[in-house]
Amino acid sequence: MNPQSSQSNRLVILLVAGLALLFVFLLPRLALASGAFAVPPPRTTDQAQIDAIKGALTSSSIDSTARAGLVEKLTMVVRIATQKATITPRYTPPQAGAQALETAVPFPAVTLEPAFFEGSEGIIRPSMALVQNGWEGYLDGRPAQLFAGVHPENATQGMVIVVLLSTPDSAREMQTYADAVQRGWLRLVSEENGVFELTAEDGSVVFFDARQRMFLDSRP
Amino acid sequence: MNKLGWLALISILLALVVVAGVSAEGGMFFEYNSYLPIVMSDITETPNPTETPTDTLTPTEISVLPVVGETTFTKTFEPMVQPPTYTRTATLTRTSTHTRTNTPTRTATRTLTPTRTPTITRTLTSTRTLTLTPTLTNTRTSTRTRTATVTLTYTRTRTLTSTATHTRTHTPTMTITLTPAGQNVPPLWTTSYYVDVYVDTTSAGAQTQLAYLYSEVERIGCEIGTAHKDTAGAQDSLVILDFGKPTLKGTTDMGVSVMYRLGHMSLDYLDDAVVPFATGYVRCSYPDTESQVRIGIGTSNYGDASAVSFAHGAKFAKKVNNINNWFITNGYYNRVDAWGASDIEVTWNTPAVSRDWLNGYDSENLYPLIHFGDAAGCPQYGATATLCGWAPGATVRWSQEDIWYMAYGARPSFPLPEIYANDGVNASQWAWMSVIGTNRHGIKMDFLGTMTQFQACLQAGGCTAINNYPDDGWQYLYDWLLRDARTAMRLRFSTDIKWLDW
């Protein structure tokens, strides 16, 4: 091989290497700049979730119910990420003297219609008590609620929950009282001067003085 | 150099310039793929022809259920999580208070040596004169010297009593700094709220009630904004604003209410009730312009079918859409967004009624739904049962499949489960549901995080065994999910709920 031929070979090798580098690095960027690919949005905090759903969708074992769910979830989180990435923030810091909403709005008075009702009306969560029924009215002039039921993890432990609602002058209070006798769930039957008659799951009758906050064996 | 040589040289220089540019941008190209937006046409939906939806596990499904502790199980699947790597730096500051009371009892015997032996010399001089008759004088003087030796021995005894009482009081203060380099570190938890302000938009006092509600919501938005401003770095949080059960006045006025049986805030006011949270948050977090908060606008499945209805779900979804539109239009959306949310409790309604509401939401939604309900009565990890608890008066129990569908299988749903029980049983139930979902449907549940009620329990005077601290609730679910490589995942959010009007 003569020296001139060897030099030409080296040049060819260098040319090929240079072109390879061009393909690897330059062309994708040119394509991006030309808009051939969508401009990638900035990374958002939802990106991990997007990646997770994309990954899940590649599974071959996924069924149609799950796939339909995933496709819609992906559509939503991608849209959210894109919207967040493209929005123009318009918030300007508050001017001196600007007032927030929270200033001096009076506490509205609550008006209740005294009554017994079934269930908890969604007021007491099942994790706190499985409520049989409730009562709403006034105790010493203050709006109040009582709930009777059973402990969610102990079906023999009856419970009463007393709620004194907020007023303009006082904050809400809430307290749970466990029946001293394990006789199953409790249920409110009647009320007289703040003393409630309850029946228990075992058929027995017990009273609860809402003012004194104590169970009684008989009506005082 | 010939033309070919110049061409090669130029090519190499161009390539080097490109390489240098890429390096200067921190490897932008290599991360590019993860930024690519999803093109929905790329996603092909392939129905599984063998799928036979059922509420009970088939023998085949049961046979592939993993058994906890079997070594063959963990080898079956590729690990999907990084090994936990995080740095825990603990600084222990110990303050100690000592009280010392001394009553000494000391016994000492002292013997003095040498013995003193003094010599006493006593000299007596006496003169005696005798006068006799006849006169005779006789004077006699005598001197008598007597020497005596006396030996003195001294012994001195002293008794002291000493009693020492030590009281040591330690007040250790431990500061643990966790560097969130791994996945197993709980995120900073937020406070979620039962928005229990009394509102009846059909009453004469509605305007006053709403004004108070808006101010309260703005206040808690400001509280969280202030917390984000005061915390280093950009925060990423989720807050549930639970407006309570669906309500219905008349035949068309759909609303929500927490804490009040006869309360009713028409859904027409839901936008106005949520927007102040965002304005309060952004205002009070300034100059932090990077932190974000996601609002879960919450309702529940409590109520009869006339209130918990398809129509209510559909209208609720429209309101969530509207609220996000407001955030977008007014430039808040990069900081605050809103998803629907529902506290779907097993004992609050039947699967059919609950599902009807969810289908309504799904008919109109542009944004996901956060399921922050329970899995009461569902089987714990490894159990073969498939049924969960009862709704009162229902003839059909909730199944594990029902809850899986409501929490994740349905198209809008993402789970944020209640992890309340101090023994971790809730986490066990949800983790097992994810395993069963993986076996049955081919995907694990994508949990957003956890909800606890530590603060609500404090407000209510205490709870028995259902008041996990937020970090503990998060850790329970994380650990239970980690038992199966297929379900293991990072949990993004941790939130703890309490009542607002307290």
Interface residues (C-beta under 8 A of the other chain):
Chain A: S8 L11 V12 L14 L15 A17 G18 L19 L21 L22 F25 L26 P28 R29 L32 F37 A38 P40 P41 P42 R43 T45 Q47 A48 Q49 I50 D51 A52 I53 K54 A56 L57 S59 S60 S61 I62 D63 S64 T65 A66 R67 A68 G69 L70 V71 E72 K73 L74 T75 M76 V77 V78 R79 I80 T82 Q83 K84 I87 T88 P89 R90 Y91 P93 P94 A100 L101 E102 T103 V105 P106 F107 P108 A109 V110 T111 L112 E113 F117 G119 S120 E121 G122 I123 R125 P126 S127 M128 L130 G134 E136 Q145 H151 P152 E153 L165 S166 A171 R172 M174 Q175 T176
Chain B: N2 L4 G5 L7 A8 L9 I10 S11 I12 L14 A15 V18 V19 V22 F29 Y32 S34 Y35 L36 P37 I38 M40 I43 E45 T46 P47 N48 E51 P53 Y198 S203 G205 T208 Q209 A211 Y212 Y214 S215 E216 E218 R219 C222 D236 G244 K245 S257 V258 M259 Y260 R261 L262 P276 T279 G280 V282 R283 Y286 P287 T289 Q292 S300 Y302 G303 I328 N330 G331 Y332 Y333 N334 R335 D337 D343 E345 V346 T347 W348 N365 L366 Y367 P368 D374 A376 P392 Y405 Y408 G409 A410 R411 P412 S413 F414 E418 Y420 G437 R440 H441 G442 I443 K444 D446 Q453 Q459 A460 G461 G462 C463 T464 A465 I466 M489 R490 R492 W499 D501 W502
